[in-house]
Amino acid sequence: MDQLQIGTGKIVHCFPNRSDAQTAGIEWSFRIAIVAKVNSNAIRRMQSVRSKEIG
């Protein structure tokens, strides 16, 4: 059984073979990247709104 550690390393998933682990790892990295992108856009939007309110 191969083990794949995701994120903090607290979450450990066991996969019966290496290809499953690699597929899941790629899927997770895409999800994390998408979430990070969405969050950064939301933060930027919030900052621009705040600066308009202050100005």
C-alpha positions in Angstrom: 0.0 0.0 0.0 1.4 3.4 -1.0 0.6 6.3 1.2 0.0 9.8 -0.1 0.2 12.8 2.2 -1.8 15.8 1.4 -1.4 19.4 2.7 -0.3 19.4 6.3 0.5 15.7 6.3 -2.2 15.0 8.9 -4.5 13.7 6.1 -3.0 10.4 4.8 -4.8 8.3 2.2 -3.9 4.8 1.4 -4.1 3.6 -2.2 -3.8 0.1 -3.5 -1.4 1.2 -6.2 0.9 4.1 -7.1 -1.1 5.4 -10.1 -4.2 5.9 -7.9 -2.1 7.9 -5.5 -0.6 10.0 -8.3 -4.0 10.7 -9.9 -5.5 11.8 -6.5 -2.4 13.9 -5.8 -2.8 15.7 -9.2 -6.5 16.2 -8.6 -5.9 17.6 -5.1 -3.2 20.0 -6.3 -5.5 21.3 -9.0 -8.3 21.8 -6.4 -6.0 23.6 -4.1 -4.7 25.8 -6.9 -8.3 26.7 -7.9 -9.3 27.4 -4.4 -6.2 29.6 -3.8 -6.9 31.5 -7.0 -10.6 32.1 -6.1 -9.6 33.2 -2.6 -6.9 35.7 -3.9 -9.4 37.2 -6.3 -12.0 37.6 -3.5 -9.4 39.2 -1.2 -8.3 41.6 -4.0 -11.9 42.5 -4.6 -12.5 43.1 -0.9 -9.4 45.3 -0.7 -10.5 47.4 -3.6 -14.0 47.9 -2.1 -12.4 48.9 1.2 -10.1 51.4 -0.4 -13.0 53.0 -2.3 -15.0 53.3 1.0 -12.0 54.9 2.8 -11.2 57.2 -0.1 
